[in-house]
Amino acid sequence: MPPSVKIDCGLIVFDVNSNKKEQLLSGLIKLATFKWFSVSKDVYRIILSNSKTTKNEKNFPNLHTTDIEDFSPTSVLECIENAQSKEGNWLDALLLAIHHLKEANSLPGLLTPQLLFFTSLDGSSSAVDENKVKTVIEELNENNIYLYIIGPDVEFPLTVKHPDDVSQCMKKLVVTESNKSLVTARRIVQNIKRGVICNVDVGINLFSSFKNPRGSQLWKVPMSFGSKLEIPCLTVKICRKEAPLRLIPNQIRKSIRVLAEDNTVEVSNDEIVRGVLRHGKFVKIEDADMFKSDHQRCFEIVGFTDKTFVPETYMKGEETFYVLPNNEMADDSCQAFYNLVDVLASQNKYGIIKRVYMNNNRAKYFALIPRPDLDPVCFIMVRIPYTNEMTPHKYAEPAPSKVKAKEDDVTRFLRSIDVSGSDPKVYVPLAPTMMLDPYLNRLVNGAAQKLLKREFDFEAVELNDLKSESSNKFLENLKQSWPTRDS
């Protein structure tokens, strides 16, 4: 039986009494549109905080647990626009959301429980119940819940380049000390394992990048040599390509067949004859099963070759894997794996391996690149194409330049905006790896406005690529050196 599909489960608490309600709504609509058009299996529910309506399992005043189940942008917009406000207790809202997330722990395949609180914490009561604060902290930690408080006007003290940087960022976070609710919220996120307070623009991006990674399913077929020798190993995909947004709903389309010479002549299924065209002649094929693959599941070394025979231009596929020793097996088998890596690396050889993922699948061939320098020691496995997939070409390694490259204005400017470096000249709250795809961002903006037939100020919740701390002299030098065009 295949493993359960991994899903995230989120409780979204929306403050309908916030003075930034429109901006918070734009952020929430953007998230809902992302999920709606990605046909996500993730589960989200919405609780209205500071609501005039009281409707929830705990009977907390001024909290409304909505009936929205599909998290569609249309339902979300209608629900929040029709809500009336009345001040309540934001700690009660967190406790109610935690209660529902604890109930969701039984969901099969649950990966990340998320609690998103859209609020500016401006209209909240300044009275703080320390017992509730303590309970919130304990419950969030005990149930491994990610807390995102999205909306307060705060600025990250450092650039978040990795999910592990968030906790360091929260320890140094500066907030308005006179706002007791915001000070309490900071104390909560500083005392839990997975929490963040941020602006709306940052929060939308962290919602997708600051969570438990989905990882990849391990493939545990042993590496075989001939019919008798096997080395237990694990294969895991390095990069996973996200599915594109599905902007057109599934529809059953009726297809018809027509003559190539005259597309006005329809051909019925009874008149269809299957075959292949060879040397200008049509050869009828009676048995369609002859094209089916009969390969058995395997991970079989077929040979070794000098690495110069597998140039990078051959490695054009998207399928790239780590091949690791299976530490669950005997130590001898792991040592055999390490020996193979060392021997191939010392002789500048690659392994060529045949992989059939499941019975009757098509065989694919990969190059095994030994990497004794990595921790752990492993192979990088890269797909190599069949001959008919390649365009003939002449390949030659480029000769290294004997002249040392000069550092020009372009190079200095690019180095100054490298936020991964030790001394970047610009400030950004998030590194690119923690941000949403900018092209999908624009696509979702347009899709949301077309779907809801309404304009949203999405620019107010867009994360600026660069926020300069001071004037960048390298940019100014680049502008001065750039050739001007005669008008």
C-alpha positions, 0 to 999 in steps of 0.5 A: 500500500503506498504511503499517505500523501503528505499534507499541511494542516492550517488554522488561520485566525483573521483579526477583523478589527485590525486597522490594516484589515484591507492589507491583511485581506490581500495577503490572505486572498493571495495565499488562498489563491495559491492553494486554490490553483495549485489544487493542493490537498492541504487542509485549512480552516478560518477563525475570525478574531474580534468578531461580533459573532461568537460561534466556537467549540470553547465558547470563547467570546468574540471568536467565530469558527467559520464553515469554510472547508474548501479554502476557496478565494471566493468563500474567504472574501465573502466571509471576511467582508461580511464579518462585523467586529467587536474586540475580544482576546487574541490569546483565546484565539490562539488557544482555540486554534491550537485546540483544533490543530490538536484534533487534526493530529490524526490526519493521515500524512500530516506533515506541518500543523500551521497556525497563521494569525493575521493581525496587526495587534493594534486594537487588542486589549493590553491586559495579558493573562500570564496563565494563557501565555504559558499554556499557549507556549506549552501547547505549541511546543508539545504539538510541534505547531508552527506559529506565524503572526503576520501583520505587525510592523516589524523589521527583521534584524538580519537576512533569513537565508535558511529556516534555522535562521528564523529563531535567531532573527526572533531573538534579536527582534525589536518591537514597540515596547509600549504595545503590550500585546506585541511584546507578549507575542514576541515573548511567545515566539522567542519561547517556542521552537517554531514561531515568527512575527513579521510583516504581511509581505514577509509572512506570505513567503515564510508560510511556504518556506518556513515549515517541515520539508516534504522530503522525498520517498527513499528507494531501497532497491540494492545496487547489483552486479551481475546475478549474485553481488548486491550492495544495499543502498538508498536512492533519494531525489535531490530536487523536486519540481513543483507542480505548476498552477492549474488555471483551467479546471478539469474538463472532459473533452470530446476528441475526434479524429480527422484525415490529415489531408482533409480535416473536414472528414471525421474518422470513427474509432472502428476505422482506426488501424494501429501500426508504424511507419518505416521507410515510407511504408505503413506496417500494421501492428495487430498486437499492441502489447508488443510495445509494452516494457517487460523490464523487472525492477532493478538497479544494476551496474552495467559497466564503468567508463572514464569520466571524460566520456560523460561530459556535462552536456549529456547530463541534461535531464532533471532527474538527479539523485543521491545514492547512499549506503543503507545503514540499516544493513550490515557494516560490511555492505556499507564498507563495500559501498565506501570502497566502490566510491573511493576506487572510482574516484581515485581512477577518475571513473564513473559507473553506468547503472540501469534503473527500472523504478517499477516492474514493466517501467521503461529502463533509464540509464544514469551516471554514478559520480563518486563523491568521497568529499561529501558528508556522508560519502555518496554517489551523485546519480545523473540521468544520461539520455538514449542516443536518439534523445541527443543532438549530434555535436562536437564537445570540447572542454574550454581552455582556461584563460591565462589572463586573470579576469579584471574586476569591473563595475558589473562584478563589483555591483553583483558582489555587493548585492550577494546577500549570501556573502559576508558583507552585503551592501543591501538589506533584504529580510529573506534570501531568494531561497526563502521566497516564492517564485516571482513569476508565480507571484504575478500569475497569482495576482492576476488570477485572483483579481480575475476570479474575484472580479475585484482589484486588490492592492497586492503591491502592498504585500509584495516583498521588495527584492532589495531594500538598500540600507544606504546608497550603494556606491557600486551601483552608482559607479555602474551607472556612471560607467554604463554607455549612454545612448544618443537620443 
